[in-house]
Amino acid sequence: MEWNNLLVGERIGDRGHLPELDRPFYVKDSDRITFSHSFKRLANKTQVHPLYENDHLHHRLIHSIEARVVGRSLGAAVGRRLKDQGIINNEQHQSIAGVVNAACLAHDIGNPPFGHAGEAAIGEWFTKNFNTNNTLLSTLSDIKRGEFLEFEGNAQGFRILTRLEMYKNKGGMRLSKAVLGAFTKYPTTCYIKNIVKNKYCGMKKFGIFESDISIFSIVAKDLGLLEERSESGIWWRRHPLVFLVEAADDICYNILDLEDAFLSGDVEYKIVKDLLKSLVGSYSISENSDYKEIISSLRANGINKAIQACVESFMENYDSIMSGTFSSSLIEKSVLKNEFQKIQDFSIQKIFKSPRKTQLEILGRKVIHNVLDGMLPLYTDVMENGWNPERITPYNKSLARALDLNLNDINNEYDALHSMADFVSGMTDRFALKISKMLSGSL
């Protein structure tokens, strides 16, 4: 892969767009993402702790902003190293930092309410209802059915960026192809992932819905992403900057989830201190300082050490990254691999299984199922009336107004199910609770 192609600023759905001297394409992309409704809603979506009243704990918006900061630093450092080696020029150095910055801002934009438990809840609902006699669900092909059974926030994010937000079905936010490439962590569809079963890191999940494959194909071709063909279809090797976006996310959630666990009282001070200190080594802050100050200092120094380690990892594996053969995370190939593995193991056992988190995830699952149960008769009514929303019952018309649903773009069962998933995944935690109560008659 070549940087001259990988950093192309041409936009999806806006070929006539003219560059501005003082606002490079990646700055515009960051601005569009920041001012979008989908990005703002992340302020009330779970990072780890659902519906927490402690204002200092992370939600998706804070996490995305922090990942952006780390990603920009990673991009700037890698870009400088590449420029010093004569691989890229100064403008491309700036572009790498800017593209990673924008992609990090958007990396969680497709996540549903209640975190990863929300993804699982959506998939569980579709799994249950695909086995019923409801004709809206029963007629969908196996090729398309999988993306609902394994609902994936990464694919929903690509759908938001390229289809739903701003210019609906006309390019979406109309972001640059470079940023869309760096955003797409899993450049494959669900069907291809499940059929091909390749162990490549970009095939662990899926990041493109069947409805959006034509859009990504254009992006991939113009960026020069490496294409893999099989009898079943096409998938691609990752854009090199995906590894920096992934590293920024990994650094932030591993380190900051620990800090949140301390602030919430779920994990005692000494355990968090020791885990963070393993990343930092020696540090200068006085042991007589306030516990929060010590943890804060260790967190900051830990992030800095992790950035340095991931930059070195990228450069050490540069040739395999550019040839599409690198199949790991940068952290897994860094000098801090073991330290991060200890943090991950601890988080899985102690943080992600805390009683309050588990209880609220069960609540979130019930809320999401309630909302989908309440919406299904409405969409079934639209289908039974030839996809004409003007013919549905008065109650369903009222429900569509109450939920602010646009039913005019639905022409088949696949569109209808995506419309349902769009609504549910777009809800914030608290709005989901509100709608669930309304549909249950207990508002």
VEXROSE-470151 format. One record per residue (C-alpha): residue number from 0; residue in one letter; x, y, z. Coordinates in steps of 0.001 Angstrom, whole numbers, plus 500000, padded with zeros to 6 digits. Example, Ala and Ser with C-alpha at 12.3 -4.5 7.8 and 13.67 -1.06 7.14 Angstrom:
ATOM   pos   code       c1       c2       c3
ATOM     0      A   512300   495500   507800
ATOM     1      S   513670   498940   507140
***
This chain:
ATOM   pos   code       c1       c2       c3
ATOM     0      M   500000   500000   500000
ATOM     1      E   501193   503523   499197
ATOM     2      W   500753   506698   501270
ATOM     3      N   499921   508765   498189
ATOM     4      N   496732   506702   497902
ATOM     5      L   496103   505978   501589
ATOM     6      L   495806   509678   502487
ATOM     7      V   493484   510749   499668
ATOM     8      G   491136   513530   500765
ATOM     9      E   488401   512949   498181
ATOM    10      R   484965   512661   499782
ATOM    11      I   482209   510081   499466
ATOM    12      G   479175   511591   497730
ATOM    13      D   480833   514956   497108
ATOM    14      R   483171   514800   494116
ATOM    15      G   482857   518532   493509
ATOM    16      H   484134   519437   496965
ATOM    17      L   486911   522042   496895
ATOM    18      P   489712   522054   499491
ATOM    19      E   490187   525067   501743
ATOM    20      L   493621   526481   502519
ATOM    21      D   493090   526834   506266
ATOM    22      R   490969   523720   506794
ATOM    23      P   492577   520504   505551
ATOM    24      F   490230   517633   504753
ATOM    25      Y   490904   515850   508055
ATOM    26      V   490055   518988   510053
ATOM    27      K   486727   519244   508241
ATOM    28      D   486079   515577   508952
ATOM    29      S   486768   516059   512666
ATOM    30      D   484447   519074   512699
ATOM    31      R   481626   517195   510973
ATOM    32      I   481923   514287   513383
ATOM    33      T   482077   516578   516434
ATOM    34      F   478950   518529   515486
ATOM    35      S   476920   515469   514470
ATOM    36      H   473925   514320   516507
ATOM    37      S   475281   510786   516707
ATOM    38      F   478506   511995   518300
ATOM    39      K   476708   514173   520844
ATOM    40      R   474554   511235   521936
ATOM    41      L   477699   509415   523066
ATOM    42      A   477601   511677   526135
ATOM    43      N   474811   509490   527502
ATOM    44      K   476009   506098   526332
ATOM    45      T   477788   503605   528542
ATOM    46      Q   481540   503114   528390
ATOM    47      V   481787   500510   531190
ATOM    48      H   479469   501600   534006
ATOM    49      P   475806   501986   532883
ATOM    50      L   473670   504835   534260
ATOM    51      Y   476281   505871   536807
ATOM    52      E   475662   509062   538795
ATOM    53      N   479365   509808   539356
ATOM    54      D   480171   512586   536887
ATOM    55      H   483869   511681   536856
ATOM    56      L   483339   508251   535298
ATOM    57      H   483735   507785   531571
ATOM    58      H   480947   507678   529063
ATOM    59      R   481451   507090   525337
ATOM    60      L   481897   510765   524474
ATOM    61      I   484707   511358   526969
ATOM    62      H   486359   508115   525894
ATOM    63      S   486164   509131   522214
ATOM    64      I   487716   512545   522927
ATOM    65      E   490513   510987   524950
ATOM    66      A   491146   508348   522275
ATOM    67      R   491365   511181   519755
ATOM    68      V   494075   512888   521820
ATOM    69      V   496090   509678   522123
ATOM    70      G   495526   508848   518450
ATOM    71      R   496708   512273   517331
ATOM    72      S   499901   511800   519360
ATOM    73      L   500434   508350   517861
ATOM    74      G   499887   509670   514339
ATOM    75      A   502184   512650   514859
ATOM    76      A   504984   510467   516240
ATOM    77      V   504703   507802   513530
ATOM    78      G   504435   510491   510860
ATOM    79      R   507588   512183   512122
ATOM    80      R   509516   508914   512027
ATOM    81      L   508340   508213   508478
ATOM    82      K   509192   511758   507380
ATOM    83      D   512663   511530   508938
ATOM    84      Q   513246   508352   506917
ATOM    85      G   512161   510078   503710
ATOM    86      I   509097   507847   503254
ATOM    87      I   506548   510687   503394
ATOM    88      N   506644   514475   503063
ATOM    89      N   505686   517135   505607
ATOM    90      E   502104   517468   504349
ATOM    91      Q   501583   513717   504665
ATOM    92      H   503046   513834   508174
ATOM    93      Q   500327   516290   509152
ATOM    94      S   497701   514247   507326
ATOM    95      I   498521   511047   509210
ATOM    96      A   498016   512766   512573
ATOM    97      G   494828   514440   511351
ATOM    98      V   493303   511309   509830
ATOM    99      V   493928   509253   512977
ATOM   100      N   492508   512103   515077
ATOM   101      A   489253   512116   513076
ATOM   102      A   488905   508334   512926
ATOM   103      C   489414   508076   516701
ATOM   104      L   486668   510644   517266
ATOM   105      A   484256   508468   515298
ATOM   106      H   485429   505022   516390
ATOM   107      D   482521   504398   518826
ATOM   108      I   479833   506381   517021
ATOM   109      G   477834   503251   516131
ATOM   110      N   477745   501761   519611
ATOM   111      P   474256   501141   521071
ATOM   112      P   473126   502029   524609
ATOM   113      F   474457   499994   527542
ATOM   114      G   477829   499303   525914
ATOM   115      H   478738   495909   524514
ATOM   116      A   475866   494417   526492
ATOM   117      G   473602   496479   524239
ATOM   118      E   475125   494911   521123
ATOM   119      A   474524   491467   522576
ATOM   120      A   470936   492364   523534
ATOM   121      I   470104   493477   519983
ATOM   122      G   471560   490262   518575
ATOM   123      E   469670   488160   521120
ATOM   124      W   466371   489811   520215
ATOM   125      F   466851   489118   516509
ATOM   126      T   467956   485547   517245
ATOM   127      K   464740   484936   519168
ATOM   128      N   462445   486620   516674
ATOM   129      F   463934   485179   513493
ATOM   130      N   462591   481857   514768
ATOM   131      T   458987   483079   514870
ATOM   132      N   456347   483157   512140
ATOM   133      N   456497   486930   511735
ATOM   134      T   456846   487456   507976
ATOM   135      L   458874   490645   508409
ATOM   136      L   461679   488571   509919
ATOM   137      S   461204   485102   508461
ATOM   138      T   461759   486013   504787
ATOM   139      L   465214   487580   505146
ATOM   140      S   468044   485705   503384
ATOM   141      D   470843   484023   505324
ATOM   142      I   473355   486402   503728
ATOM   143      K   471686   489381   505384
ATOM   144      R   470339   487684   508507
ATOM   145      G   473760   487272   510120
ATOM   146      E   474413   490976   510493
ATOM   147      F   471394   491257   512796
ATOM   148      L   472146   488080   514732
ATOM   149      E   475670   489384   515408
ATOM   150      F   474793   493076   515563
ATOM   151      E   478033   495032   515373
ATOM   152      G   478581   498655   516401
ATOM   153      N   481536   498990   514020
ATOM   154      A   479311   498305   511003
ATOM   155      Q   476605   500580   512406
ATOM   156      G   479232   503297   512716
ATOM   157      F   480179   503020   509041
ATOM   158      R   476464   503183   508195
ATOM   159      I   476062   506361   510262
ATOM   160      L   479107   508044   508721
ATOM   161      T   478274   507184   505102
ATOM   162      R   474491   506974   505014
ATOM   163      L   472428   508179   507992
ATOM   164      E   473884   511417   509343
ATOM   165      M   473621   514768   507496
ATOM   166      Y   473076   513816   503810
ATOM   167      K   470871   510772   504308
ATOM   168      N   471509   508087   501678
ATOM   169      K   473644   510603   499767
ATOM   170      G   477022   510102   501358
ATOM   171      G   476077   510710   504976
ATOM   172      M   478664   513018   506561
ATOM   173      R   480607   512894   503282
ATOM   174      L   483888   512233   505024
ATOM   175      S   487185   511723   503239
ATOM   176      K   488046   508261   502025
ATOM   177      A   491239   508354   504098
ATOM   178      V   489296   508802   507346
ATOM   179      L   486717   506166   506387
ATOM   180      G   489542   503736   505650
ATOM   181      A   491244   504437   508976
ATOM   182      F   487892   504063   510744
ATOM   183      T   487084   500622   509307
ATOM   184      K   488664   498169   511731
ATOM   185      Y   486984   495129   510171
ATOM   186      P   486800   495567   506368
ATOM   187      T   484433   492704   505661
ATOM   188      T   480759   491806   505837
ATOM   189      C   479291   489381   508354
ATOM   190      Y   478539   486799   505674
ATOM   191      I   482074   486816   504255
ATOM   192      K   483591   486701   507734
ATOM   193      N   481591   483609   508602
ATOM   194      I   482153   481843   505279
ATOM   195      V   485863   482566   504775
ATOM   196      K   486877   482072   508441
ATOM   197      N   490280   483687   507938
ATOM   198      K   492353   484289   511094
ATOM   199      Y   493480   487745   509948
ATOM   200      C   492877   490378   512658
ATOM   201      G   490543   492367   510396
ATOM   202      M   488251   489342   510116
ATOM   203      K   487576   488786   513842
ATOM   204      K   484342   490782   513503
ATOM   205      F   482648   492589   510637
ATOM   206      G   482549   496292   509912
ATOM   207      I   480339   496614   506831
ATOM   208      F   476679   495792   506286
ATOM   209      E   475633   494209   502984
ATOM   210      S   473797   497438   502138
ATOM   211      D   477034   499428   502429
ATOM   212      I   479488   497147   500649
ATOM   213      S   479264   499159   497425
ATOM   214      I   480296   502305   499319
ATOM   215      F   483248   500645   500995
ATOM   216      S   484347   499058   497711
ATOM   217      I   484807   502538   496259
ATOM   218      V   486684   503693   499354
ATOM   219      A   488964   500642   499312
ATOM   220      K   489725   500897   495593
ATOM   221      D   490688   504573   495746
ATOM   222      L   492816   504072   498871
ATOM   223      G   494593   501115   497314
ATOM   224      L   493643   498718   500103
ATOM   225      L   494698   495166   499419
ATOM   226      E   491787   493066   498211
ATOM   227      E   491240   489398   498948
ATOM   228      R   488885   487425   496706
ATOM   229      S   487206   484089   497244
ATOM   230      E   484325   482239   495636
ATOM   231      S   482073   483694   498320
ATOM   232      G   483061   487326   497859
ATOM   233      I   485592   490048   498671
ATOM   234      W   487258   491337   501822
ATOM   235      W   490192   493669   502379
ATOM   236      R   493349   494075   504414
ATOM   237      R   493298   496929   506895
ATOM   238      H   494313   500501   506184
ATOM   239      P   497654   500925   508047
ATOM   240      L   496270   503746   510207
ATOM   241      V   493597   501403   511613
ATOM   242      F   496370   499999   513811
ATOM   243      L   497000   503434   515331
ATOM   244      V   493272   504040   515894
ATOM   245      E   493017   500616   517521
ATOM   246      A   496059   501339   519694
ATOM   247      A   494568   504629   520908
ATOM   248      D   491369   502834   521871
ATOM   249      D   493274   500009   523576
ATOM   250      I   495449   502403   525562
ATOM   251      C   492523   504523   526728
ATOM   252      Y   490082   501837   527749
ATOM   253      N   492654   499637   529486
ATOM   254      I   494189   502430   531542
ATOM   255      L   491142   504607   532105
ATOM   256      D   488824   501731   532976
ATOM   257      L   491206   501066   535867
ATOM   258      E   491022   504676   536997
ATOM   259      D   487225   504559   536805
ATOM   260      A   487172   501358   538853
ATOM   261      F   489121   503158   541569
ATOM   262      L   486921   506272   541446
ATOM   263      S   483739   504195   541601
ATOM   264      G   485020   502235   544600
ATOM   265      D   484888   498912   542767
ATOM   266      V   488645   498312   543111
ATOM   267      E   490903   499370   545968
ATOM   268      Y   493674   501917   545553
ATOM   269      K   496707   499639   545961
ATOM   270      I   495619   497225   543221
ATOM   271      V   495051   500018   540698
ATOM   272      K   498282   501735   541697
ATOM   273      D   500346   498578   541240
ATOM   274      L   498824   497764   537848
ATOM   275      L   499428   501278   536530
ATOM   276      K   502906   501421   538054
ATOM   277      S   503836   498308   536075
ATOM   278      L   503433   500395   532903
ATOM   279      V   505328   503392   534222
ATOM   280      G   508202   501950   536207
ATOM   281      S   509701   504665   538406
ATOM   282      Y   507732   507857   538950
ATOM   283      S   508360   511067   540891
ATOM   284      I   505087   511948   542621
ATOM   285      S   505186   511895   546414
ATOM   286      E   503569   508918   548131
ATOM   287      N   502076   511440   550563
ATOM   288      S   499941   512901   547805
ATOM   289      D   496210   512342   547700
ATOM   290      Y   495291   508902   546343
ATOM   291      K   493418   510448   543432
ATOM   292      E   496449   512554   542512
ATOM   293      I   498705   509512   542534
ATOM   294      I   496353   507489   540338
ATOM   295      S   495954   510479   538018
ATOM   296      S   499717   510866   537698
ATOM   297      L   500215   507169   537044
ATOM   298      R   497446   507210   534446
ATOM   299      A   499061   510129   532582
ATOM   300      N   502524   508569   532670
ATOM   301      G   501113   505176   531711
ATOM   302      I   499457   506625   528621
ATOM   303      N   502703   508330   527620
ATOM   304      K   504697   505105   528000
ATOM   305      A   502070   503188   526029
ATOM   306      I   502162   505718   523182
ATOM   307      Q   505931   505364   522932
ATOM   308      A   505661   501563   522968
ATOM   309      C   503024   501513   520213
ATOM   310      V   504998   503914   518013
ATOM   311      E   507995   501605   518261
ATOM   312      S   505752   498619   517549
ATOM   313      F   504383   500275   514398
ATOM   314      M   507861   501106   513109
ATOM   315      E   509259   497659   513912
ATOM   316      N   506415   496034   511969
ATOM   317      Y   506156   498688   509268
ATOM   318      D   506853   496444   506283
ATOM   319      S   504279   493823   507282
ATOM   320      I   501706   496521   508078
ATOM   321      M   502118   498050   504623
ATOM   322      S   501994   494666   502908
ATOM   323      G   498795   493705   504760
ATOM   324      T   500340   490699   506518
ATOM   325      F   500539   492151   510041
ATOM   326      S   497766   490496   512042
ATOM   327      S   497954   491679   515623
ATOM   328      S   497415   494781   517699
ATOM   329      L   500354   497120   518241
ATOM   330      I   500122   496590   521997
ATOM   331      E   500372   492821   521573
ATOM   332      K   503671   493298   519746
ATOM   333      S   505031   495990   522068
ATOM   334      V   507388   495889   525046
ATOM   335      L   504348   496463   527299
ATOM   336      K   502495   493384   526078
ATOM   337      N   502655   491514   529391
ATOM   338      E   501716   494547   531479
ATOM   339      F   498626   495227   529361
ATOM   340      Q   497667   491560   529435
ATOM   341      K   497650   491667   533238
ATOM   342      I   495407   494742   533163
ATOM   343      Q   493044   493095   530676
ATOM   344      D   492848   489879   532702
ATOM   345      F   492129   491825   535870
ATOM   346      S   489470   493963   534193
ATOM   347      I   487648   490922   532811
ATOM   348      Q   487568   489222   536200
ATOM   349      K   486926   492162   538528
ATOM   350      I   485682   495254   536695
ATOM   351      F   483439   493860   533957
ATOM   352      K   481798   491441   536398
ATOM   353      S   481090   493875   539245
ATOM   354      P   477601   493342   540763
ATOM   355      R   476242   496791   539912
ATOM   356      K   477472   496621   536318
ATOM   357      T   475976   493152   535875
ATOM   358      Q   472624   494226   537329
ATOM   359      L   472379   497259   535050
ATOM   360      E   473361   495233   531991
ATOM   361      I   470437   492907   532737
ATOM   362      L   468217   495988   532983
ATOM   363      G   469625   497294   529696
ATOM   364      R   468931   493998   527953
ATOM   365      K   465311   494089   529096
ATOM   366      V   464956   497721   528033
ATOM   367      I   466272   497071   524517
ATOM   368      H   464036   494016   524107
ATOM   369      N   461017   496021   525294
ATOM   370      V   461679   498733   522729
ATOM   371      L   462128   496274   519851
ATOM   372      D   459026   494335   520930
ATOM   373      G   457049   497573   520890
ATOM   374      M   458306   498580   517444
ATOM   375      L   457852   495255   515663
ATOM   376      P   454055   495520   515147
ATOM   377      L   454513   498992   513636
ATOM   378      Y   457017   497795   511020
ATOM   379      T   454969   494671   510341
ATOM   380      D   451981   496942   509672
ATOM   381      V   454034   498981   507184
ATOM   382      M   455050   495777   505378
ATOM   383      E   451492   494449   505246
ATOM   384      N   450369   497732   503701
ATOM   385      G   452775   497574   500788
ATOM   386      W   455440   499726   502489
ATOM   387      N   453080   502690   502462
ATOM   388      P   453155   504327   505921
ATOM   389      E   450029   506327   505107
ATOM   390      R   447937   503123   505287
ATOM   391      I   448982   501914   508738
ATOM   392      T   446665   502008   511747
ATOM   393      P   446065   505266   513638
ATOM   394      Y   447863   503848   516682
ATOM   395      N   450961   502984   514656
ATOM   396      K   450922   506425   513055
ATOM   397      S   450891   507907   516559
ATOM   398      L   453707   505601   517615
ATOM   399      A   455794   506605   514600
ATOM   400      R   455300   510267   515535
ATOM   401      A   456136   509608   519179
ATOM   402      L   459378   507880   518183
ATOM   403      D   460081   510436   515425
ATOM   404      L   460497   507672   512842
ATOM   405      N   460869   508352   509133
ATOM   406      L   459223   505395   507408
ATOM   407      N   459289   506781   503866
ATOM   408      D   462629   505233   502875
ATOM   409      I   461588   501669   503765
ATOM   410      N   460942   499522   500703
ATOM   411      N   461552   495957   501886
ATOM   412      E   462115   493747   504929
ATOM   413      Y   465863   494437   505008
ATOM   414      D   465294   498200   505086
ATOM   415      A   462723   497777   507847
ATOM   416      L   464995   495744   510112
ATOM   417      H   467838   498199   509639
ATOM   418      S   465489   501046   510466
ATOM   419      M   464609   499305   513721
ATOM   420      A   468284   498708   514493
ATOM   421      D   469127   502320   513598
ATOM   422      F   466613   503593   516124
ATOM   423      V   467537   501251   518954
ATOM   424      S   471295   501540   518531
ATOM   425      G   471026   505323   518310
ATOM   426      M   469293   505665   521684
ATOM   427      T   471153   506890   524747
ATOM   428      D   470917   504844   527941
ATOM   429      R   468396   507183   529576
ATOM   430      F   466322   507711   526433
ATOM   431      A   466111   503941   526028
ATOM   432      L   464720   503691   529558
ATOM   433      K   462187   506406   528784
ATOM   434      I   460978   504778   525556
ATOM   435      S   460800   501360   527198
ATOM   436      K   458556   502777   529916
ATOM   437      M   456368   504549   527366
ATOM   438      L   455896   501378   525331
ATOM   439      S   455108   499442   528523
ATOM   440      G   452492   502006   529551
ATOM   441      S   454352   503102   532664
ATOM   442      L   455777   506482   531664
***
